[in-house]
Amino acid sequence: MRPEPHWPASLALVACLALYLALPARLVVGPRWLPPVLIALPLIPLSARRHRRPDEAPWVRATAIALLGLVTVANVATVVLLVQRLLDRAVSQGRALIYSAVAIWLTNVIVYGLWFWEVDRGGPGRRAGGGRPYPDIQFPQMENPDLAPPGWRPRFVDYLYTSFANGTSFAPADAMPLTPVAKLLFLGESLVSLTTIAVVAARAVNILR
């Protein structure tokens, strides 16, 4: 199998950084520059590697998972701060809070798309080598091989779409989680999306009235 390109995941992390930097200061935990620096420093050597290969060093995947964990924690903390802000009766900047809720939701979709991409079958490196035959996420092309070219395997865009569908409907769409780890990831994304859309956005709309 051909090695999987790394640049889509790198661009997705850069998009997360841009969305984080666009948030108001009151929704940022600690110094605003700290999370971007912690993410950008290891992202530079990761981006220098054009592909994820079966023979990649263990530190590559460990670093990628650490980056995802850092972005996930920062985004969840931002959701908590946003909810606390909206529970304040004196809050009046509803429009800014709606923009913040959209940025948080988009970050959530991107981050969990990266999680799905990094977790399924041991990550892109192992998928490229044909390791771990049992998938964590089942796509329609796996159940119906006639729907895809021979040798098809999911790419980053497939995982990103799966994350978007799950974050919008709070439930799997065409791709189904099979393992406990995948199910917990789907659950975590749905929980953050539900909080952002049903609670944060609804409250912000009421403030605008």
C-alpha positions in Angstrom: 0.0 0.0 0.0 1.0 3.6 -0.6 2.1 5.7 2.4 -0.4 8.1 3.7 0.3 11.9 3.3 0.7 13.9 6.5 -0.1 17.4 5.1 -3.9 17.2 5.5 -3.5 16.5 9.3 -1.0 19.3 9.6 -3.3 21.8 7.9 -6.1 20.7 10.2 -4.0 21.4 13.2 -3.1 24.8 11.8 -6.8 25.5 11.3 -7.4 24.6 15.0 -4.7 27.1 16.0 -6.2 29.8 13.9 -9.7 29.2 15.4 -8.1 29.3 18.9 -6.3 32.5 18.3 -9.6 34.1 17.1 -11.4 33.4 20.4 -11.9 36.3 22.9 -9.4 36.6 25.7 -12.0 35.7 28.3 -12.4 32.3 26.8 -8.7 31.4 26.7 -7.1 29.4 29.5 -3.8 30.8 30.6 -1.5 32.8 28.2 -3.0 33.0 24.7 0.4 32.2 23.1 1.1 29.0 25.2 -1.1 26.4 23.4 -0.1 27.5 19.9 3.6 27.4 20.8 3.2 23.9 22.5 1.5 22.6 19.4 3.6 24.4 16.7 7.0 23.3 18.1 6.5 19.5 17.6 4.3 20.2 14.5 7.4 21.5 12.6 9.3 18.2 12.6 6.1 16.2 12.0 5.3 18.3 9.0 8.8 17.7 7.6 7.8 14.1 7.1 5.7 14.0 4.0 4.1 10.6 4.7 3.1 8.4 7.5 4.8 5.0 6.9 4.6 1.6 8.4 8.2 1.8 9.6 7.9 5.2 11.3 9.5 5.7 14.7 7.3 5.3 17.7 7.8 9.0 18.7 5.9 10.1 15.6 2.6 8.6 16.6 3.2 9.4 20.3 3.8 13.1 19.5 0.7 13.2 17.3 -1.5 11.8 20.0 0.0 14.2 22.6 -0.8 17.1 20.3 -4.4 15.9 19.8 -4.7 15.5 23.6 -3.5 19.1 24.2 -5.9 20.6 21.6 -8.8 18.5 23.0 -8.1 19.7 26.6 -7.8 23.3 25.4 -11.1 23.1 23.5 -13.0 21.5 26.3 -11.7 24.1 28.7 -12.9 26.8 26.3 -16.4 25.2 26.3 -16.5 25.3 30.1 -15.5 29.0 30.1 -18.1 29.8 27.5 -20.8 28.1 29.4 -19.8 29.9 32.6 -19.8 33.2 30.6 -23.3 32.5 29.3 -24.7 31.6 32.7 -23.7 35.1 33.9 -26.9 37.2 33.8 -24.9 40.4 33.1 -23.6 39.0 29.8 -24.7 41.0 26.8 -22.3 40.3 23.9 -24.5 37.6 22.3 -23.1 38.0 18.8 -19.5 37.5 19.9 -20.5 34.5 21.9 -22.2 32.9 18.8 -19.1 33.4 16.8 -17.1 31.8 19.6 -19.5 28.9 19.8 -19.1 28.3 16.0 -15.3 28.4 16.3 -15.4 25.9 19.2 -17.7 23.6 17.3 -15.5 23.7 14.2 -12.4 23.0 16.3 -14.2 20.0 17.9 -15.1 18.6 14.4 -11.5 19.0 13.2 -9.9 17.6 16.4 -12.1 14.5 16.4 -11.5 13.9 12.7 -7.8 13.8 13.6 -8.6 11.4 16.5 -10.4 9.1 14.2 -7.6 9.3 11.6 -5.0 8.6 14.2 -6.8 5.8 16.1 -8.4 3.6 13.4 -6.3 0.4 12.9 -3.4 1.8 14.8 -3.0 5.0 12.8 -2.1 6.0 9.2 1.3 4.3 9.4 0.0 0.9 10.3 -2.9 1.2 7.9 -0.4 1.9 5.1 1.4 -1.3 5.9 -1.8 -3.4 6.1 -1.4 -4.1 9.9 -4.2 -4.6 12.4 -6.8 -6.3 10.1 -9.8 -5.4 12.4 -10.9 -1.7 12.0 -12.0 0.6 14.8 -14.4 2.3 12.4 -16.3 0.6 9.7 -17.0 2.5 6.5 -19.6 1.5 3.8 -16.8 0.6 1.3 -15.6 -2.1 3.7 -19.0 -3.7 3.8 -19.6 -3.2 0.1 -16.3 -3.4 -1.8 -18.1 -2.8 -5.1 -18.6 0.8 -4.0 -14.9 1.6 -4.1 -11.8 0.8 -6.2 -9.7 -2.2 -5.3 -7.4 -1.6 -2.3 -9.5 1.3 -1.0 -8.8 2.5 2.5 -10.1 5.6 4.3 -8.2 8.8 4.1 -8.2 11.9 6.3 -11.1 13.5 4.4 -13.2 10.4 5.2 -12.5 10.7 8.9 -13.2 14.5 8.8 -16.5 13.9 7.2 -17.4 11.2 9.8 -16.5 13.7 12.5 -18.7 16.4 10.9 -21.7 14.0 10.6 -21.3 12.9 14.2 -20.9 16.4 15.5 -24.0 17.5 13.6 -26.4 14.7 14.3 -24.8 13.5 17.6 -24.8 10.0 16.2 -22.8 8.0 13.7 -23.9 8.4 10.1 -22.4 6.1 7.4 -19.3 5.1 9.5 -19.9 3.0 12.6 -17.6 2.8 15.7 -16.7 -0.8 16.4 -14.2 -0.8 19.3 -14.6 0.7 22.8 -12.0 3.4 22.0 -13.8 4.5 18.9 -17.1 4.5 20.7 -15.7 6.7 23.5 -14.3 9.1 20.9 -17.7 9.4 19.2 -19.3 9.9 22.6 -16.8 12.6 23.5 -17.4 14.5 20.3 -21.2 14.3 20.6 -21.1 15.6 24.2 -19.0 18.7 23.3 -21.2 19.3 20.2 -24.4 19.0 22.1 -23.2 21.4 24.8 -22.0 23.9 22.2 -25.1 23.8 20.0 -28.0 23.1 22.4 -26.8 25.1 25.4 -24.3 27.7 24.3 -25.8 28.7 20.9 -29.4 28.7 22.3 -28.4 30.9 25.2 -26.5 33.3 22.9 -29.6 33.6 20.6 -31.7 34.5 23.6 -29.2 37.2 24.5 -29.6 38.8 21.1 -33.3 39.3 21.5 
